[in-house]
Amino acid sequence: MYSGQWRKDKRHGKGCSKSAAAITYDGDWMDNNMHGYGAWEDTKTTETYTGHFAENLRNGSGDWKGDNG
């Protein structure tokens, strides 16, 4: 489920996505991709990443927290 800004039927701008696989992302989107600054979380494993993304991948500086802290 996605709530946020759209452009040409694609997620673009600020928005929040929650998937059936327990993944959430709240942040910047560009052409349907996580792109810019945002917060990603896997609620099943408690892994989180807050920082920069480029085309759906972590990119640049950010804060990763996994099962080992």
N, C-alpha and C positions, 0 to 999 in steps of 0.2 A: 504494500500500500504506500502511496506517495502523496504527500501534500506539500505544495509549494508552487514555485513559479514555472511557467512553461514558455517555450518558444518553438513555433513550427512543430507542434505535437511532440516535443522532446523536453525532458527535464532540463531546465536551464535557469540559472540564478540561484536563489536560496531555496532549500527544501529539505524535507525529512522523508526517508524511505525506511520501511519496516518490512522485512521479508518473512515468509513462512518458515525459513530456516533459522529464525531467531537472530538475524543480523539487522542492526540498525545503523543508519548513517544520517547525520544531521549536518548540513553544511552547503558548500558551493557545488554547483553542477554546471557542466558545459556539454551540450549536445548528447545528453543521456549518460554522461560519465561523471563520476566523482572527480572534481577538478577544482583545485583551489584549497581553501582551508575548511576542515571539518572534523567531526568526531565519529569514529566507527566503533561499534561494539558487537561482540558475539555474546549474547546473553546466556548461551549454554556453557561456554567455557570461561566466561568473565574476562576474556582478552579485550583490550581496548587500545585504540590508537587515536590520539588527538594531534593534528598537525596538517601538513600539506600533502595534497594528492595531485597526480597528473595522470589523466586517462585511466582512472580506476586503480592506480597503484600508489602506495606510499612514496612520497618524493620529497627530498630535502629534510628540513628539521621537523621534529615531532616527538611525542612522548608515547612509547609503547609499553604496555603493561600486560604481561601474560601470566600463566599459571605460577611461574617462579618469581613474580613481582616485577 
